[in-house]
Amino acid sequence: MLFAESLTGIILIISGVLVKKYPNLIAGYNTLSEAEKKKIDIKHLSGFMRNCLIIIGAVSIIVTIALYFIGVKNAYRFMVTTGIVVIGLIYMLAQGTTKKYDF
């Protein structure tokens, strides 16, 4: 179970790096018309998403490993890791859809 929880964090970190390099990976951005894409500050939005995904992944890995060495049961570690990911993604979604990334 420790492997799966750590793998989730690694996938989030890799996704963060890829989102910055390939902004078309952002859901919905690749389906926008060119005129709508020009209205979005993709440099800052992709940077914000990269930072969020890397932080969520790193915190997930650190907390999982710390709870493993403390001796917390698998089910509780899984719930904590899932909570970190869900709360982090909700924050990223809420902040990413604000008007501050529009021109």
SEPA-617201 format. One record per residue: x, z, y of N, C-alpha, C, CB in turn; residue number from 1; residue in three letters. Coordinates in nm, 3 decimals. Each point is the difference from the previous one (the first is absolute). Last residue first. Glycine has a CB too. Layout:
<rs>
<r n_X="X" n_Z="Z" n_Y="Y" ca_X="X" ca_Z="Z" ca_Y="Y" c_X="X" c_Z="Z" c_Y="Y" cb_X="X" cb_Z="Z" cb_Y="Y" k="NUM" r="ALA"/>
...
</rs>
This chain:
<rs>
<r n_X="-0.724" n_Z="-1.917" n_Y="3.787" ca_X="0.048" ca_Z="-0.037" ca_Y="0.133" c_X="-0.115" c_Z="-0.007" c_Y="0.096" cb_X="0.189" cb_Z="-0.126" cb_Y="-0.098" k="103" r="PHE"/>
<r n_X="-0.144" n_Z="0.447" n_Y="-0.355" ca_X="-0.054" ca_Z="-0.125" ca_Y="0.054" c_X="0.061" c_Z="-0.026" c_Y="0.136" cb_X="-0.216" cb_Z="0.032" cb_Y="-0.127" k="102" r="ASP"/>
<r n_X="0.287" n_Z="0.364" n_Y="-0.132" ca_X="0.081" ca_Z="-0.109" ca_Y="-0.055" c_X="-0.056" c_Z="-0.136" c_Y="0.041" cb_X="0.063" cb_Z="0.146" cb_Y="-0.193" k="101" r="TYR"/>
<r n_X="-0.274" n_Z="0.273" n_Y="0.310" ca_X="0.133" ca_Z="0.003" ca_Y="0.060" c_X="0.092" c_Z="-0.110" c_Y="-0.056" cb_X="-0.029" cb_Z="0.245" cb_Y="0.033" k="100" r="LYS"/>
<r n_X="-0.446" n_Z="-0.124" n_Y="-0.150" ca_X="0.026" ca_Z="-0.111" ca_Y="0.092" c_X="0.142" c_Z="-0.002" c_Y="0.054" cb_X="-0.239" cb_Z="0.008" cb_Y="0.060" k="99" r="LYS"/>
<r n_X="0.100" n_Z="0.195" n_Y="-0.554" ca_X="-0.028" ca_Z="0.027" ca_Y="0.141" c_X="0.039" c_Z="-0.120" c_Y="0.084" cb_X="0.035" cb_Z="0.247" cb_Y="-0.036" k="98" r="THR"/>
<r n_X="0.028" n_Z="-0.187" n_Y="-0.448" ca_X="-0.116" ca_Z="-0.078" ca_Y="0.047" c_X="-0.036" c_Z="0.029" c_Y="0.145" cb_X="-0.083" cb_Z="-0.001" cb_Y="-0.232" k="97" r="THR"/>
<r n_X="0.440" n_Z="0.228" n_Y="-0.007" ca_X="0.030" ca_Z="-0.144" ca_Y="0.002" c_X="-0.113" c_Z="-0.085" c_Y="0.051" cb_X="0.150" cb_Z="0.040" cb_Y="-0.187" k="96" r="GLY"/>
<r n_X="-0.185" n_Z="0.440" n_Y="0.120" ca_X="0.088" ca_Z="-0.031" ca_Y="0.112" c_X="0.026" c_Z="-0.150" c_Y="0.013" cb_X="0.106" cb_Z="0.224" cb_Y="-0.027" k="95" r="GLN"/>
<r n_X="-0.369" n_Z="-0.068" n_Y="-0.336" ca_X="-0.064" ca_Z="0.040" ca_Y="0.124" c_X="0.085" c_Z="-0.037" c_Y="0.121" cb_X="-0.113" cb_Z="0.187" cb_Y="-0.122" k="94" r="ALA"/>
<r n_X="0.291" n_Z="-0.264" n_Y="-0.310" ca_X="-0.114" ca_Z="-0.088" ca_Y="0.026" c_X="-0.066" c_Z="0.033" c_Y="0.133" cb_X="-0.036" cb_Z="-0.023" cb_Y="-0.245" k="93" r="LEU"/>
<r n_X="0.380" n_Z="0.305" n_Y="0.092" ca_X="0.054" ca_Z="-0.131" ca_Y="0.035" c_X="-0.112" c_Z="-0.098" c_Y="0.034" cb_X="0.197" cb_Z="0.043" cb_Y="-0.148" k="92" r="MET"/>
<r n_X="-0.321" n_Z="0.383" n_Y="-0.010" ca_X="0.061" ca_Z="0.010" ca_Y="0.133" c_X="0.051" c_Z="-0.136" c_Y="0.046" cb_X="0.065" cb_Z="0.238" cb_Y="-0.047" k="91" r="TYR"/>
<r n_X="-0.224" n_Z="-0.212" n_Y="-0.388" ca_X="-0.112" ca_Z="0.012" ca_Y="0.095" c_X="0.053" c_Z="0.010" c_Y="0.142" cb_X="-0.141" cb_Z="0.113" cb_Y="-0.176" k="90" r="ILE"/>
<r n_X="0.456" n_Z="-0.111" n_Y="-0.169" ca_X="-0.058" ca_Z="-0.133" ca_Y="0.018" c_X="-0.120" c_Z="0.002" c_Y="0.094" cb_X="0.079" cb_Z="-0.060" cb_Y="-0.229" k="89" r="LEU"/>
<r n_X="0.131" n_Z="0.473" n_Y="0.117" ca_X="0.092" ca_Z="-0.087" ca_Y="0.074" c_X="-0.059" c_Z="-0.138" c_Y="0.026" cb_X="0.189" cb_Z="0.123" cb_Y="-0.101" k="88" r="GLY"/>
<r n_X="-0.429" n_Z="0.179" n_Y="-0.171" ca_X="-0.001" ca_Z="0.045" ca_Y="0.140" c_X="0.092" c_Z="-0.088" c_Y="0.085" cb_X="-0.047" cb_Z="0.236" cb_Y="-0.076" k="87" r="ILE"/>
<r n_X="0.044" n_Z="-0.324" n_Y="-0.387" ca_X="-0.131" ca_Z="-0.029" ca_Y="0.060" c_X="-0.003" c_Z="0.040" c_Y="0.148" cb_X="-0.108" cb_Z="0.032" cb_Y="-0.226" k="86" r="VAL"/>
<r n_X="0.498" n_Z="0.073" n_Y="-0.027" ca_X="-0.016" ca_Z="-0.145" ca_Y="0.016" c_X="-0.131" c_Z="-0.033" c_Y="0.071" cb_X="0.136" cb_Z="-0.038" cb_Y="-0.208" k="85" r="VAL"/>
<r n_X="-0.053" n_Z="0.488" n_Y="0.098" ca_X="0.097" ca_Z="-0.046" ca_Y="0.100" c_X="-0.019" c_Z="-0.148" c_Y="0.028" cb_X="0.164" cb_Z="0.175" cb_Y="-0.076" k="84" r="ILE"/>
<r n_X="-0.419" n_Z="0.013" n_Y="-0.271" ca_X="-0.045" ca_Z="0.045" ca_Y="0.131" c_X="0.092" c_Z="-0.046" c_Y="0.112" cb_X="-0.103" cb_Z="0.197" cb_Y="-0.110" k="83" r="GLY"/>
<r n_X="0.229" n_Z="-0.275" n_Y="-0.337" ca_X="-0.112" ca_Z="-0.086" ca_Y="0.037" c_X="-0.052" c_Z="0.038" c_Y="0.138" cb_X="-0.061" cb_Z="-0.028" cb_Y="-0.242" k="82" r="THR"/>
<r n_X="0.390" n_Z="0.303" n_Y="0.061" ca_X="0.055" ca_Z="-0.131" ca_Y="0.032" c_X="-0.109" c_Z="-0.097" c_Y="0.044" cb_X="0.184" cb_Z="0.040" cb_Y="-0.165" k="81" r="THR"/>
<r n_X="-0.318" n_Z="0.381" n_Y="0.012" ca_X="0.071" ca_Z="0.015" ca_Y="0.127" c_X="0.057" c_Z="-0.136" c_Y="0.043" cb_X="0.057" cb_Z="0.240" cb_Y="-0.056" k="80" r="VAL"/>
<r n_X="-0.267" n_Z="-0.217" n_Y="-0.366" ca_X="-0.098" ca_Z="0.017" ca_Y="0.108" c_X="0.069" c_Z="0.010" c_Y="0.136" cb_X="-0.154" cb_Z="0.115" cb_Y="-0.161" k="79" r="MET"/>
<r n_X="0.427" n_Z="-0.135" n_Y="-0.223" ca_X="-0.069" ca_Z="-0.128" ca_Y="0.020" c_X="-0.100" c_Z="0.010" c_Y="0.115" cb_X="0.028" cb_Z="-0.052" cb_Y="-0.244" k="78" r="PHE"/>
<r n_X="0.189" n_Z="0.443" n_Y="0.104" ca_X="0.095" ca_Z="-0.090" ca_Y="0.068" c_X="-0.067" c_Z="-0.132" c_Y="0.032" cb_X="0.192" cb_Z="0.109" cb_Y="-0.119" k="77" r="ARG"/>
<r n_X="-0.438" n_Z="0.193" n_Y="-0.138" ca_X="0.009" ca_Z="0.045" ca_Y="0.139" c_X="0.097" c_Z="-0.086" c_Y="0.080" cb_X="-0.053" cb_Z="0.233" cb_Y="-0.074" k="76" r="TYR"/>
<r n_X="0.011" n_Z="-0.315" n_Y="-0.389" ca_X="-0.127" ca_Z="-0.030" ca_Y="0.066" c_X="0.005" c_Z="0.040" c_Y="0.148" cb_X="-0.121" cb_Z="0.031" cb_Y="-0.218" k="75" r="ALA"/>
<r n_X="0.495" n_Z="0.072" n_Y="-0.071" ca_X="-0.015" ca_Z="-0.142" ca_Y="0.031" c_X="-0.124" c_Z="-0.030" c_Y="0.081" cb_X="0.122" cb_Z="-0.050" cb_Y="-0.207" k="74" r="ASN"/>
<r n_X="0.091" n_Z="0.544" n_Y="0.247" ca_X="-0.054" ca_Z="-0.085" ca_Y="-0.105" c_X="-0.020" c_Z="-0.143" c_Y="0.050" cb_X="-0.111" cb_Z="0.199" cb_Y="-0.101" k="73" r="LYS"/>
<r n_X="0.496" n_Z="0.131" n_Y="0.298" ca_X="-0.143" ca_Z="-0.024" ca_Y="0.016" c_X="-0.047" c_Z="-0.099" c_Y="-0.107" cb_X="0.016" cb_Z="0.046" cb_Y="0.250" k="72" r="VAL"/>
<r n_X="0.439" n_Z="0.148" n_Y="-0.141" ca_X="-0.070" ca_Z="0.022" ca_Y="-0.127" c_X="-0.151" c_Z="-0.018" c_Y="0.010" cb_X="0.181" cb_Z="0.155" cb_Y="-0.060" k="71" r="GLY"/>
<r n_X="0.227" n_Z="-0.221" n_Y="0.362" ca_X="-0.065" ca_Z="0.130" ca_Y="0.013" c_X="-0.075" c_Z="0.034" c_Y="-0.129" cb_X="-0.022" cb_Z="-0.033" cb_Y="0.250" k="70" r="ILE"/>
<r n_X="0.221" n_Z="-0.389" n_Y="-0.208" ca_X="0.101" ca_Z="0.103" ca_Y="-0.022" c_X="-0.055" c_Z="0.141" c_Y="0.018" cb_X="0.172" cb_Z="-0.161" cb_Y="0.076" k="69" r="PHE"/>
<r n_X="-0.458" n_Z="-0.208" n_Y="0.006" ca_X="0.046" ca_Z="-0.007" ca_Y="-0.139" c_X="0.100" c_Z="0.112" c_Y="-0.029" cb_X="-0.035" cb_Z="-0.250" cb_Y="0.000" k="68" r="TYR"/>
<r n_X="-0.118" n_Z="0.187" n_Y="0.441" ca_X="-0.102" ca_Z="0.066" ca_Y="-0.083" c_X="0.039" c_Z="-0.003" c_Y="-0.149" cb_X="-0.175" cb_Z="-0.065" cb_Y="0.168" k="67" r="LEU"/>
<r n_X="0.455" n_Z="-0.164" n_Y="0.135" ca_X="0.003" ca_Z="0.144" ca_Y="0.028" c_X="-0.101" c_Z="0.075" c_Y="-0.087" cb_X="0.072" cb_Z="-0.050" cb_Y="0.237" k="66" r="ALA"/>
<r n_X="-0.067" n_Z="-0.419" n_Y="-0.259" ca_X="0.119" ca_Z="0.055" ca_Y="-0.064" c_X="0.008" c_Z="0.151" c_Y="0.024" cb_X="0.119" cb_Z="-0.221" cb_Y="0.029" k="65" r="ILE"/>
<r n_X="-0.470" n_Z="-0.009" n_Y="0.182" ca_X="-0.014" ca_Z="-0.009" ca_Y="-0.145" c_X="0.118" c_Z="0.064" c_Y="-0.071" cb_X="-0.132" cb_Z="-0.210" cb_Y="0.028" k="64" r="THR"/>
<r n_X="0.144" n_Z="0.169" n_Y="0.442" ca_X="-0.094" ca_Z="0.104" ca_Y="-0.042" c_X="-0.016" c_Z="0.000" c_Y="-0.152" cb_X="-0.122" cb_Z="-0.020" cb_Y="0.220" k="63" r="VAL"/>
<r n_X="0.391" n_Z="-0.319" n_Y="-0.031" ca_X="0.060" ca_Z="0.132" ca_Y="0.022" c_X="-0.091" c_Z="0.112" c_Y="-0.050" cb_X="0.122" cb_Z="-0.091" cb_Y="0.200" k="62" r="ILE"/>
<r n_X="-0.283" n_Z="-0.358" n_Y="-0.211" ca_X="0.108" ca_Z="0.021" ca_Y="-0.096" c_X="0.058" c_Z="0.141" c_Y="0.013" cb_X="0.053" cb_Z="-0.245" cb_Y="0.006" k="61" r="ILE"/>
<r n_X="-0.381" n_Z="0.118" n_Y="0.307" ca_X="-0.058" ca_Z="0.004" ca_Y="-0.135" c_X="0.107" c_Z="0.029" c_Y="-0.105" cb_X="-0.178" cb_Z="-0.162" cb_Y="0.073" k="60" r="SER"/>
<r n_X="0.310" n_Z="0.085" n_Y="0.371" ca_X="-0.062" ca_Z="0.133" ca_Y="-0.014" c_X="-0.058" c_Z="0.016" c_Y="-0.139" cb_X="-0.052" cb_Z="0.004" cb_Y="0.247" k="59" r="VAL"/>
<r n_X="0.226" n_Z="-0.426" n_Y="-0.144" ca_X="0.107" ca_Z="0.100" ca_Y="-0.008" c_X="-0.057" c_Z="0.140" c_Y="-0.018" cb_X="0.144" cb_Z="-0.146" cb_Y="0.144" k="58" r="ALA"/>
<r n_X="-0.449" n_Z="-0.215" n_Y="-0.081" ca_X="0.072" ca_Z="-0.011" ca_Y="-0.127" c_X="0.107" c_Z="0.107" c_Y="-0.016" cb_X="-0.043" cb_Z="-0.244" cb_Y="0.005" k="57" r="GLY"/>
<r n_X="-0.190" n_Z="0.217" n_Y="0.405" ca_X="-0.091" ca_Z="0.041" ca_Y="-0.106" c_X="0.071" c_Z="-0.003" c_Y="-0.135" cb_X="-0.197" cb_Z="-0.088" cb_Y="0.132" k="56" r="ILE"/>
<r n_X="0.436" n_Z="-0.077" n_Y="0.236" ca_X="-0.016" ca_Z="0.145" ca_Y="0.008" c_X="-0.092" c_Z="0.051" c_Y="-0.111" cb_X="0.036" cb_Z="-0.011" cb_Y="0.248" k="55" r="ILE"/>
<r n_X="0.019" n_Z="-0.454" n_Y="-0.209" ca_X="0.126" ca_Z="0.062" ca_Y="-0.043" c_X="-0.012" c_Z="0.152" c_Y="0.003" cb_X="0.129" cb_Z="-0.198" cb_Y="0.087" k="54" r="ILE"/>
<r n_X="-0.493" n_Z="-0.052" n_Y="0.077" ca_X="0.014" ca_Z="-0.017" ca_Y="-0.145" c_X="0.128" c_Z="0.064" c_Y="-0.053" cb_X="-0.130" cb_Z="-0.212" cb_Y="0.017" k="53" r="LEU"/>
<r n_X="0.053" n_Z="0.215" n_Y="0.455" ca_X="-0.099" ca_Z="0.081" ca_Y="-0.072" c_X="0.019" c_Z="-0.009" c_Y="-0.151" cb_X="-0.161" cb_Z="-0.035" cb_Y="0.187" k="52" r="CYS"/>
<r n_X="0.431" n_Z="-0.239" n_Y="0.090" ca_X="0.035" ca_Z="0.141" ca_Y="0.015" c_X="-0.095" c_Z="0.089" c_Y="-0.079" cb_X="0.093" cb_Z="-0.048" cb_Y="0.226" k="51" r="ASN"/>
<r n_X="-0.189" n_Z="-0.412" n_Y="-0.209" ca_X="0.122" ca_Z="0.025" ca_Y="-0.076" c_X="0.035" c_Z="0.148" c_Y="0.003" cb_X="0.082" cb_Z="-0.231" cb_Y="0.052" k="50" r="ARG"/>
<r n_X="-0.436" n_Z="0.087" n_Y="0.217" ca_X="-0.039" ca_Z="0.005" ca_Y="-0.141" c_X="0.122" c_Z="0.025" c_Y="-0.089" cb_X="-0.190" cb_Z="-0.157" cb_Y="0.048" k="49" r="MET"/>
<r n_X="0.266" n_Z="0.101" n_Y="0.413" ca_X="-0.077" ca_Z="0.122" ca_Y="-0.023" c_X="-0.037" c_Z="0.014" c_Y="-0.148" cb_X="-0.090" cb_Z="-0.014" cb_Y="0.235" k="48" r="PHE"/>
<r n_X="0.295" n_Z="-0.384" n_Y="-0.104" ca_X="0.095" ca_Z="0.111" ca_Y="0.006" c_X="-0.068" c_Z="0.134" c_Y="-0.025" cb_X="0.136" cb_Z="-0.131" cb_Y="0.160" k="47" r="GLY"/>
<r n_X="-0.401" n_Z="-0.255" n_Y="-0.127" ca_X="0.074" ca_Z="-0.001" ca_Y="-0.126" c_X="0.105" c_Z="0.111" c_Y="-0.003" cb_X="-0.038" cb_Z="-0.248" cb_Y="-0.019" k="46" r="SER"/>
<r n_X="-0.206" n_Z="0.199" n_Y="0.419" ca_X="-0.090" ca_Z="0.037" ca_Y="-0.109" c_X="0.074" c_Z="0.003" c_Y="-0.133" cb_X="-0.191" cb_Z="-0.101" cb_Y="0.125" k="45" r="LEU"/>
<r n_X="0.421" n_Z="-0.049" n_Y="0.262" ca_X="-0.022" ca_Z="0.145" ca_Y="0.001" c_X="-0.091" c_Z="0.045" c_Y="-0.114" cb_X="0.032" cb_Z="-0.002" cb_Y="0.248" k="44" r="HIS"/>
<r n_X="0.052" n_Z="-0.459" n_Y="-0.208" ca_X="0.130" ca_Z="0.066" ca_Y="-0.009" c_X="-0.018" c_Z="0.152" c_Y="-0.007" cb_X="0.107" cb_Z="-0.190" cb_Y="0.128" k="43" r="LYS"/>
<r n_X="-0.479" n_Z="-0.100" n_Y="-0.052" ca_X="0.037" ca_Z="0.016" ca_Y="-0.141" c_X="0.134" c_Z="0.069" c_Y="-0.016" cb_X="-0.131" cb_Z="-0.205" cb_Y="-0.053" k="42" r="ILE"/>
<r n_X="-0.267" n_Z="0.162" n_Y="0.410" ca_X="0.142" ca_Z="0.031" ca_Y="0.014" c_X="0.056" c_Z="0.032" c_Y="-0.139" cb_X="-0.032" cb_Z="0.088" cb_Y="0.239" k="41" r="ASP"/>
<r n_X="-0.407" n_Z="-0.405" n_Y="-0.104" ca_X="0.048" ca_Z="0.121" ca_Y="-0.066" c_X="0.150" c_Z="0.015" c_Y="0.020" cb_X="-0.185" cb_Z="-0.017" cb_Y="-0.171" k="40" r="ILE"/>
<r n_X="-0.076" n_Z="-0.363" n_Y="0.318" ca_X="-0.055" ca_Z="0.117" ca_Y="0.070" c_X="0.054" c_Z="0.131" c_Y="-0.054" cb_X="-0.204" cb_Z="-0.131" cb_Y="0.045" k="39" r="LYS"/>
<r n_X="0.298" n_Z="-0.302" n_Y="-0.237" ca_X="0.075" ca_Z="0.017" ca_Y="0.124" c_X="-0.048" c_Z="0.121" c_Y="0.080" cb_X="0.036" cb_Z="-0.247" cb_Y="0.005" k="38" r="LYS"/>
<r n_X="-0.258" n_Z="0.112" n_Y="-0.405" ca_X="0.130" ca_Z="0.060" ca_Y="-0.030" c_X="0.081" c_Z="0.024" c_Y="0.127" cb_X="-0.002" cb_Z="-0.114" cb_Y="-0.223" k="37" r="LYS"/>
<r n_X="-0.410" n_Z="-0.117" n_Y="0.250" ca_X="-0.021" ca_Z="0.144" ca_Y="-0.021" c_X="0.132" c_Z="0.070" c_Y="-0.031" cb_X="-0.232" cb_Z="-0.046" cb_Y="-0.083" k="36" r="GLU"/>
<r n_X="0.239" n_Z="-0.421" n_Y="0.129" ca_X="-0.038" ca_Z="0.058" ca_Y="0.129" c_X="-0.020" c_Z="0.152" c_Y="-0.013" cb_X="-0.109" cb_Z="-0.218" cb_Y="0.066" k="35" r="ALA"/>
<r n_X="0.196" n_Z="-0.038" n_Y="-0.455" ca_X="0.120" ca_Z="0.014" ca_Y="0.082" c_X="-0.031" c_Z="0.064" c_Y="0.136" cb_X="0.096" cb_Z="-0.201" cb_Y="-0.116" k="34" r="GLU"/>
<r n_X="-0.417" n_Z="0.334" n_Y="-0.284" ca_X="0.041" ca_Z="-0.127" ca_Y="0.058" c_X="0.123" c_Z="0.024" c_Y="0.087" cb_X="-0.239" cb_Z="-0.089" cb_Y="-0.004" k="33" r="SER"/>
<r n_X="0.136" n_Z="0.406" n_Y="-0.423" ca_X="-0.035" ca_Z="-0.022" ca_Y="0.140" c_X="0.044" c_Z="-0.139" c_Y="0.045" cb_X="0.020" cb_Z="0.247" cb_Y="0.044" k="32" r="LEU"/>
<r n_X="0.067" n_Z="-0.036" n_Y="-0.477" ca_X="-0.121" ca_Z="-0.082" ca_Y="0.007" c_X="-0.044" c_Z="-0.027" c_Y="0.144" cb_X="-0.068" cb_Z="0.094" cb_Y="-0.219" k="31" r="THR"/>
<r n_X="0.447" n_Z="0.188" n_Y="0.094" ca_X="0.028" ca_Z="-0.137" ca_Y="-0.042" c_X="-0.122" c_Z="-0.091" c_Y="0.007" cb_X="0.177" cb_Z="0.092" cb_Y="-0.148" k="30" r="ASN"/>
<r n_X="-0.210" n_Z="0.375" n_Y="0.248" ca_X="0.080" ca_Z="-0.069" ca_Y="0.101" c_X="0.023" c_Z="-0.146" c_Y="-0.038" cb_X="0.112" cb_Z="0.216" cb_Y="0.057" k="29" r="TYR"/>
<r n_X="-0.339" n_Z="0.102" n_Y="-0.346" ca_X="-0.082" ca_Z="-0.057" ca_Y="0.106" c_X="0.079" c_Z="-0.077" c_Y="0.103" cb_X="-0.153" cb_Z="0.185" cb_Y="-0.036" k="28" r="GLY"/>
<r n_X="0.418" n_Z="0.163" n_Y="-0.248" ca_X="-0.134" ca_Z="-0.046" ca_Y="-0.039" c_X="-0.078" c_Z="-0.048" c_Y="0.122" cb_X="0.001" cb_Z="0.161" cb_Y="-0.192" k="27" r="ALA"/>
<r n_X="0.532" n_Z="-0.184" n_Y="0.142" ca_X="-0.099" ca_Z="0.092" ca_Y="0.054" c_X="-0.139" c_Z="-0.057" c_Y="-0.028" cb_X="0.160" cb_Z="0.081" cb_Y="0.182" k="26" r="ILE"/>
<r n_X="0.240" n_Z="-0.320" n_Y="-0.278" ca_X="-0.044" ca_Z="0.088" ca_Y="-0.108" c_X="-0.105" c_Z="0.101" c_Y="0.047" cb_X="0.223" cb_Z="-0.029" cb_Y="-0.106" k="25" r="LEU"/>
<r n_X="0.017" n_Z="-0.280" n_Y="0.394" ca_X="-0.119" ca_Z="-0.058" ca_Y="-0.061" c_X="-0.049" c_Z="0.081" c_Y="-0.120" cb_X="0.077" cb_Z="-0.224" cb_Y="0.076" k="24" r="ASN"/>
<r n_X="0.334" n_Z="0.320" n_Y="0.170" ca_X="-0.123" ca_Z="0.059" ca_Y="0.054" c_X="-0.128" c_Z="-0.060" c_Y="-0.058" cb_X="0.126" cb_Z="0.044" cb_Y="0.207" k="23" r="PRO"/>
<r n_X="0.395" n_Z="0.013" n_Y="-0.358" ca_X="-0.105" ca_Z="-0.100" ca_Y="-0.021" c_X="-0.134" c_Z="0.055" c_Y="0.048" cb_X="0.126" cb_Z="-0.097" cb_Y="-0.198" k="22" r="TYR"/>
<r n_X="0.262" n_Z="0.361" n_Y="0.264" ca_X="0.064" ca_Z="-0.131" ca_Y="-0.012" c_X="-0.103" c_Z="-0.113" c_Y="-0.011" cb_X="0.196" cb_Z="0.111" cb_Y="-0.110" k="21" r="LYS"/>
<r n_X="-0.343" n_Z="0.341" n_Y="0.128" ca_X="0.073" ca_Z="-0.030" ca_Y="0.124" c_X="0.059" c_Z="-0.141" c_Y="-0.005" cb_X="0.053" cb_Z="0.245" cb_Y="0.027" k="20" r="LYS"/>
<r n_X="-0.268" n_Z="-0.080" n_Y="-0.409" ca_X="-0.099" ca_Z="-0.023" ca_Y="0.106" c_X="0.071" c_Z="-0.034" c_Y="0.132" cb_X="-0.161" cb_Z="0.158" cb_Y="-0.114" k="19" r="VAL"/>
<r n_X="0.420" n_Z="-0.032" n_Y="-0.268" ca_X="-0.051" ca_Z="-0.137" ca_Y="-0.007" c_X="-0.100" c_Z="-0.032" c_Y="0.111" cb_X="0.034" cb_Z="0.009" cb_Y="-0.245" k="18" r="LEU"/>
<r n_X="0.142" n_Z="0.431" n_Y="0.198" ca_X="0.108" ca_Z="-0.092" ca_Y="0.039" c_X="-0.053" c_Z="-0.143" c_Y="0.003" cb_X="0.173" cb_Z="0.155" cb_Y="-0.100" k="17" r="VAL"/>
<r n_X="-0.468" n_Z="0.174" n_Y="-0.054" ca_X="0.029" ca_Z="0.018" ca_Y="0.141" c_X="0.107" c_Z="-0.095" c_Y="0.050" cb_X="-0.066" cb_Z="0.236" cb_Y="-0.025" k="16" r="GLY"/>
<r n_X="-0.033" n_Z="-0.219" n_Y="-0.435" ca_X="-0.107" ca_Z="-0.067" ca_Y="0.075" c_X="0.023" c_Z="0.011" c_Y="0.149" cb_X="-0.160" cb_Z="0.049" cb_Y="-0.186" k="15" r="SER"/>
<r n_X="0.449" n_Z="0.187" n_Y="-0.098" ca_X="0.026" ca_Z="-0.144" ca_Y="-0.007" c_X="-0.106" c_Z="-0.079" c_Y="0.077" cb_X="0.110" cb_Z="0.032" cb_Y="-0.224" k="14" r="ILE"/>
<r n_X="-0.178" n_Z="0.428" n_Y="0.186" ca_X="0.118" ca_Z="-0.025" ca_Y="0.083" c_X="0.033" c_Z="-0.149" c_Y="0.001" cb_X="0.087" cb_Z="0.230" cb_Y="-0.051" k="13" r="ILE"/>
<r n_X="-0.433" n_Z="-0.086" n_Y="-0.234" ca_X="-0.039" ca_Z="0.013" ca_Y="0.141" c_X="0.117" c_Z="-0.030" c_Y="0.094" cb_X="-0.172" cb_Z="0.170" cb_Y="-0.067" k="12" r="LEU"/>
<r n_X="0.258" n_Z="-0.155" n_Y="-0.394" ca_X="-0.079" ca_Z="-0.119" ca_Y="0.032" c_X="-0.046" c_Z="0.004" c_Y="0.145" cb_X="-0.076" cb_Z="-0.015" cb_Y="-0.239" k="11" r="ILE"/>
<r n_X="0.296" n_Z="0.392" n_Y="0.073" ca_X="0.095" ca_Z="-0.111" ca_Y="0.013" c_X="-0.074" c_Z="-0.128" c_Y="0.037" cb_X="0.153" cb_Z="0.108" cb_Y="-0.169" k="10" r="ILE"/>
<r n_X="-0.411" n_Z="0.275" n_Y="0.074" ca_X="0.074" ca_Z="0.015" ca_Y="0.126" c_X="0.096" c_Z="-0.114" c_Y="0.023" cb_X="-0.021" cb_Z="0.246" cb_Y="-0.023" k="9" r="GLY"/>
<r n_X="-0.202" n_Z="-0.234" n_Y="-0.388" ca_X="-0.096" ca_Z="-0.024" ca_Y="0.108" c_X="0.067" c_Z="0.010" c_Y="0.135" cb_X="-0.183" cb_Z="0.090" cb_Y="-0.144" k="8" r="THR"/>
<r n_X="0.431" n_Z="0.029" n_Y="-0.232" ca_X="-0.014" ca_Z="-0.145" ca_Y="0.010" c_X="-0.099" c_Z="-0.037" c_Y="0.109" cb_X="0.055" cb_Z="-0.023" cb_Y="-0.243" k="7" r="LEU"/>
<r n_X="-0.004" n_Z="0.474" n_Y="0.127" ca_X="0.115" ca_Z="-0.047" ca_Y="0.077" c_X="-0.006" c_Z="-0.151" c_Y="0.020" cb_X="0.137" cb_Z="0.190" cb_Y="-0.090" k="6" r="SER"/>
<r n_X="-0.465" n_Z="0.003" n_Y="-0.180" ca_X="-0.017" ca_Z="0.049" ca_Y="0.137" c_X="0.116" c_Z="-0.045" c_Y="0.090" cb_X="-0.126" cb_Z="0.199" cb_Y="-0.089" k="5" r="GLU"/>
<r n_X="0.148" n_Z="-0.299" n_Y="-0.372" ca_X="-0.110" ca_Z="-0.075" ca_Y="0.063" c_X="-0.019" c_Z="0.043" c_Y="0.144" cb_X="-0.111" cb_Z="-0.023" cb_Y="-0.222" k="4" r="ALA"/>
<r n_X="0.428" n_Z="0.259" n_Y="-0.040" ca_X="0.043" ca_Z="-0.139" ca_Y="0.022" c_X="-0.107" c_Z="-0.079" c_Y="0.074" cb_X="0.140" cb_Z="0.011" cb_Y="-0.208" k="3" r="PHE"/>
<r n_X="-0.235" n_Z="0.426" n_Y="0.064" ca_X="0.091" ca_Z="0.003" ca_Y="0.115" c_X="0.046" c_Z="-0.141" c_Y="0.035" cb_X="0.076" cb_Z="0.232" cb_Y="-0.065" k="2" r="LEU"/>
<r n_X="-0.331" n_Z="-0.160" n_Y="-0.323" ca_X="-0.083" ca_Z="0.000" ca_Y="0.118" c_X="0.088" c_Z="0.000" c_Y="0.126" cb_X="-0.182" cb_Z="0.121" cb_Y="-0.127" k="1" r="MET"/>
</rs>
